[in-house]
Amino acid sequence: MKILLIEDDTFFREFYANKLKEKNIEVEIAENGEEGLKKVQAFMPDLVLLDIIMPIKDGFDVLREMGKLQLIQKIPVLVFSTLGQEKDVERARLLGARGYINKSFFDFETLYARILELSHK
């Protein structure tokens, strides 16, 4: 399985990338939305973990662009953010995200279960 982790925070990026690699998942990382859009097209992951608040292009911009490129239908996107307000989660879902995980809970097993569920659809 290949996952693209689009996350600007170094701590979260390294923590979750290492945990995913421990599960034998190939992980590519992007530090902002613009880099993430380039990598999603080059890497063609099985799933994208997407932060919302990032420099250059935020997660909503990434979702919008993936929709325009018709990638959102092929590659599931799981919003992976500390942003938990209902309006933000709903906005992400309307743009094509398949779910939301609060990254600051450090609940890797829940994240991993959600990844497995989405990657088998």
Secondary structure as GFF3:
##gff-version 3
##sequence-region A 1 121
A	DSSP	beta_strand	2	6	.	.	.	ID=ss1
A	DSSP	alpha_helix	10	22	.	.	.	ID=ss2
A	DSSP	beta_strand	26	30	.	.	.	ID=ss3
A	DSSP	alpha_helix	33	43	.	.	.	ID=ss4
A	DSSP	beta_strand	47	50	.	.	.	ID=ss5
A	DSSP	alpha_helix	59	68	.	.	.	ID=ss6
A	DSSP	beta_strand	77	81	.	.	.	ID=ss7
A	DSSP	alpha_helix	86	94	.	.	.	ID=ss8
A	DSSP	beta_strand	99	102	.	.	.	ID=ss9
A	DSSP	three_ten_helix	103	105	.	.	.	ID=ss10
A	DSSP	alpha_helix	108	119	.	.	.	ID=ss11
###
